[in-house]
């Protein structure tokens, strides 16, 4: 039995010292512990090896738990266990204008759905962005396409989303075995755009259906599952013949069509998409007069998965508590930043959910209606009505005093303090109903800004600013009274 071993001594220096201590305990006459001694050299080599093994052991232990894992692959394994699908890439959308060389004086002109436009690269390292129109743009007789209304808005515009169409990509040939997987050649991929066709006779292609999993599939179900792997590549998986049909064996009998693109890279400003990728001799120029009206989102981050996957597993059969309603909102709706659920003041059986969207986007009536319809499917007996409401702003005006250390420039330190205060209240730092700690603000200024001798918030005088349910703290103004320090002259 080993006694007195310190199992926290797992780094190189500690392991080496522990072995030297044990060596001198077992062989007291061994007194030469210099680095030139052959025995010590061997101990050092062994200590280095144990240090490396300890690192990998700790790494594997961390990867075994969702809360501590650092590799996306490990998190995706947990998502499979919990039944959670991480949010996929979504495409940005713009309104695109097409201007004809000459107006058509005898009939309408149609810019067909699927027309692809692209950005003009500034240099060889600049990535080209592709956008594809989502519907036909019909220009009436005599219109050139750049006409404006009385408000200066372009009359003829069409929605285009970030991505380039990939049509009928051959994925391969079915082997007739269970649980076959195939990879799409391009990435990233807009998941909702994927269609899979399978050859089921010599000339007959059949459109198969995507499902979340094969739990409701039978041996004749033409189903497949889409998985986004840890490297961002998209995988198509078929069933085992009992839960999900196995594709018939035909040479090159599985093909896919999809949109390659999406993500935050497509969140362009105005007049970026100025080139035609799809050839059209009728078009003289094209452009997006405004920035994106719907932003693209990247694959769900590892940090977000660590929060949303357990929350989803806890509430996937229904929301029991107010906390459940709060937790399920970011899981179900990718544009939700924060949510706060409370009992309705007028009816105890009603739930009010105050909602804050990302990027300060306004919560529209249409979005509220959609969210309500989704949540109605999850509410349990006892909940009457669910009310989705936008959060309101709790404006805060601060008056602060700053004394700058004599060796620092006063104006420079004051500018850094002002920037720190602004960042402290930036969008996303405070959730709905979260109180503001003045003490924490003062401490952060002391810790993160050099040259601050004294900093105090004199107004408001309360150490905690109370924020009501449905409100989010927002900085309105800062009055900073500065003294001390040196002049920059």
N, C-alpha and C positions, 0 to 999 in steps of 0.2 A: 504494500500500500504506500503510495506516495503522499508525503505530508509536507506542507509549507510551500507548495509551488504557487507562484503568483501567475494565474492564467491571464492576467491583463498585460504581462510583459511579452509582447508579441512583435515588437519592432526589432530591427537589427541590433541596435546598441544594447537594448535590454536583454535580448537573447544571449548575446555574446557575454555580457556581464554575469548573467545567471550561470552560464556554463563555466566561466572562470571561477566563480564562487564555489560551485559544486566540485570542480577539479581540485581546488585547494582544500576542500573539505575531505575529499576521498584520498588525495595524495598530498599531505601537508608539506612534503619536501619539495614539491613542484612550486618554485618561487619565481621563476623567470616568466613574467607575463608581458614581456615587451613584444612589439609587433614583428620583430625579427626572429622570434622563436618559432621553430617549425610546428610545434604543437598548437600555438596560438593562431598560426596561419590556417591550420586545419579547422580550428574552432570558428574562425572568421568565415571561412567558406561555408561551413555548416550553418552558421547564423544567417548568412545571406540566403541560403536555400530555404531555411525555415521561415524567414521574413517573406519571401516570395509566395510560399505555400499559404502562409497566414493571410496574405492579401487576397489570394484567390478564394480561400475559404470564406472570408468576410464578404467578398463580392458575391459569391453564390448564395450566401445566406441573405444578403440584401435583395437579390433578384428573386428570391422565393416569396417575398411579400410585396403586395401591390404598393403599400405606403412607402416603401424604401427602395423600390427598384429604380434603376437609372436607364435601363434599356427598353426601348419601345416594344421589342419582341416579347419581353416578360410581361409587360402591361397588357399586350394583346392576348396572351395566354390567359390572363386573369379575366379579361373581357369575355372570352369564350366560356369560361367557367360560370361567370355571373350573368351570361346572356345579354351582354351590353354590346351594342355596335357603336364604336367611336364615330363622331360626326365626320362625314367625308368632305372633300373639297367642294366648294360651291363657286359658280362663276360670277364675275362682275357683269353688270348690264349697263349699256349706254343707249342713248338715242342717236341714231346715225342719219345723216343727210346725204342724199345723192343728187348731184346736179348734172343735168343732161347737156350734151354739146349744143343741141338745138331742141326747142320745144316741138312736141308732136302735134301738128295742127289738124290731123285727121282721126286721131283715136287716142286711147289711153296708152301709157307706157308702164310696164311692170318690171320692177327690180325683184327677181324671184327670191323666195325664201331659200336660205342656205348660201346666199352670197357672202363671200369672205372678204373682209377688209383687214388691213394690218397697219402697224406703226412704221414710221420711217426711222431706221436706226441712226443714231448720231455718230457712231463710229463702229469699228469692227467688233468691239466687245459688247456693244449694246444689244440686248435681246429683243428680237422681233415679237410683238404681241399680235395675235390673231383674234378677230371677233367675227361671229357668224350671225347673220340676220335670222330672226325667229319667225318671220311671216313675210308675205308678199307686200311690197310697197307699190301702190298703184298711183301713178301721177296722172291727173286728168288731162283732157285735151288742152293744149296751149300752155301747160305748166312746165317750167324748167326744173323745179325742185328746190330752188333757193328762195321761194316766196315767203314773206313774213306777214303776220297779222298785225293788228293795231298796237299790240303790246311788244312788238319786236321779236316775237317767237316764230321759229320756223314752222310752217304749216304742215309740211310733209316730212315726217320722221318715222323711222322704224326701229324697233328694239333689236339690239344685237348683243349676244353674250360671248364672253371670253372663251375661246377654244376654236380648234380647227377640226372639221369632220373627218373621221376615218371610216371609210365605207367598205363593208364586206371583207374585213381582214380575216384571212384563213388562220384559224387557231391550230388546226391539226386534224388528226384522224382518231376516232374512238377505237380503243383496244377491246371494248366490251367488258372491261373490268370494273370493279366497284370504286366509287369515290374518286373518279378521275378529275384531275385539275389541269387547267390551261392558263397561260399568262398572256395578257394583252401586251402588244409590242411597245406601245407608247405610254408615257406617263408625264405629268399627272393626268388623271381621267376624271371627267365629271360623271359621277356614279349614276345619276338619274338618267343619263343619256344612253346607257348601254342597252343594246338589243342583241340577243343571241338567236341565230337560226341554225337548225340542225337538219341535215339531209336525211330523209326517212324513206326515200325510194330513189330510183335512178334520177328522177328529175324533180322531185317534190321536196321543197324546203319548208320546214315548219317553224313558226316563231315560238320559242319557249319563254317561260315566265320566271322572273326573279322572285325568290321568297327569302324571308329572313333566316329561316332554317327549315329542315325537312321534317319537323315534328308533325305537320298535318299533310304530308305527302304520302302517296301510295305508289304501288309498282307501275302505274300507268301515268303518273303525274309528270308532265313535261316541265320540270322545275330545275332551277340552278340557284346557287348562292354566290354572291359577290363578296370577296374578302380583299381588303387593302392590307398588304403585307407591311412589315416593319420598314422595308426599304422604299415604300411608296408605290411599288408595282402592284397592279390589279390582277387578282386571281379569280378565275371562274371555276367553281366546283360543282360536279354533278352528283346524283344520288347513288345508292348501292343496289338498286333493283327492287328493294322492298319499300324503302322510303325515298322516293324519287326515281324516275325512270333512268336507265342507262342509255346513252345515245347509241343508235345503231352503228354498225361498223361499215362505214363508207369512206373511201379515200378522200382526205381533205373535206370531211363532211361536217365540220363545225366552223362557223364564221361569226364574226362580231362587227357591229357598227357602233361607234361612240364618238364623243367629243373629247379631244385631248386638249387640256388647258385648265383654266380655273385657278382659284387661289387669290391671295392678296396682290400678286404681281399684276393682276388685271385692273387694279383700282386706279385707272388713268385719270388725268386731268383733261381739260377741254383741248380740242384740236390736236390730238395725238394720233388718231386713226385716220390717216390722210392718204393712204394708198390702197388701190384695188389689188386683191390677191386673185379673186375670180375675174377672169377677163370679160369685159363688157364694153364693146365699142361705142355704145350709146352714152356712157358716163364720162363727163369731162373732169369732175372732181368729186371727192367725198370727204366728209369730216364729221367729227362729233362736236357739236357746238357747246356742250356742257360736260362736266365731269360725270362719272358713273352715277346713276340714280339708285343702283343697288350694288352694294359692295360685295366683293368676293371674299370667301373665308378659306383659310388654309386647313389642312387636316387638324383634327382636334389635338391639342398639345398633350404631352405626358402629364403635366400638372393638372390639366382639366380632367383627364381620364381618371386620375387618382381620386378626384372628388365625385365625378358624375357616375362612374361605374358602381360603386357601393350604394349611392343614392338610388340609382335606377333599380338595383336588385332589391332594395328595401321597399320600394313603392311601386314595383311593376304590376302588382295585382290591384293597386288602388291606393289612394291617399287617406291615411287615417287621421293624422294630426295636422295642425297648422304648419308645423315644420316640414311635414311631408309635401304640402302644397308649395312651400318655398323651394324645397330641394328639387322638385320635379320640373319646375319652370325652365331652368337652364338646360336640363336634359332633353326636354321635348322641343324647345324652341332655341335655335342656335343664335338668335339675335338678342336674347335676354341676358343682361349683365347681372342684375340683382332683382330679387322679388321679396316682398314682405307680406305675409298672410295674417289677417286679423279677423275676428268675429265681427259681423256687421252690427252696428249700434242699434239698428231698428229691428232686426230679426236675428235671433241667436243661431238660427239654423242656416243662415247665409254666411258665405265666406267672401271677404274682400281681399283681393290680391293686388297690391300696389307693385307696379312693374317699371323697371328702368331698362331701356334698350341700350345696346352698344352704340358708341359714337354719338350719344345724345340724340338719336333718331326719335322722331315723334311717333307715339303710339296711336295709330289711326283706328278709325271705327272698323274698317275691314279686318285689320290685324286682331283687334279685340274679339270680333265675331269668330274668327278662325280659332284663336286660342281657347275661347269659351267652349266651342264645339268639341275640341280635343279633350279638354279637362272634364267635360260632362260625362265622357265615357269612363272616367276613372273615379269619379266621386262615389262614395259609398252611401249606404242607407243612413239617413240622418242629416245629410247635407242637402239643403233645398236649392238655393241658387248660388252660382259662382259669379262674382263681379270682378272683371279685370279693369283696373284703373291706372292711369299714368301717375307716376310719382310727381310731387310738387317740390319746388325749390325753397329751401330755408336759407335766405341770404344772410351772410355774416359780414359785418363791418368790424375790422380790427384797428385798434390804436395801440402802437407798440413803442417802447423806448429802447434804444440801442446805444451802448457805450463801446467804442472801438478801442482796442489796444493801441498804445502809442506808436508801435513799430509798424502798423498797417495803415494803408490808405483808407480813409473814412468812406469815401464814395464807393470804392470798389467793394468793401465789405458790406456796405448797406445794400448794394445791388445784389450781392450773393444772398443776403438774408431775405430780401424781397422775393428773389427767385425761389428760394427754399420754401417760403410761406405759400407761394403760388402752387408749387409742386405738391405741397402737403394737402392742398384742397383740390387737386386735379381730378378729373372725371374717373371714377372707378376706385378711388382711394377710400371713399365712404359708401357703405351700402345704405339701403333704405331703412330709416329709423335708427341709424347708428349715431350715438352721441359723439361729440367732439371734445377731446381732452386738450385743454390749454397747456397743461403741464407737459404732455407728450410733445406738443409743438415746440415749447420752449427748450425741452431737452434735445430734440432733434437739431435745432439751430445751434445749440452749444456744441454738440458732438460733430456736426458735419460742416460747419462753416468756421474757417480759421480766422483768428483776429477778433473774435467776439469776447469782450471782457464782461459785459452784462447785457442780458436781453430779457425784457419783460413785456407781457401783454397786459396793458392797463385797462383796456376796454374791449370786450365785456369783462367784468370783474369776476364772474363765476369761473371756477376751475374746470367745470364741466358745462358745456353748452348742450342743453337737452333738445333732442330732435324728436318730433312726434312721428307716429306711424304714418307712412305715406310720404314723408319728407326726406329729402337728401340735402346734406349740408353743401353749400356752395359759397365760395368767397366772392363778396361783392366789391370790397375796397380795403386797402391797407394804408393807414397813415403811420409812417415810420419816422419817429423823431430821433435823429442820430446826433451823437456828439463824440468827442475824443478823436483818437487817430491822428494821422498826418494828412497834410494836403498833398494832392497830386501835382501841384505846381513845382 
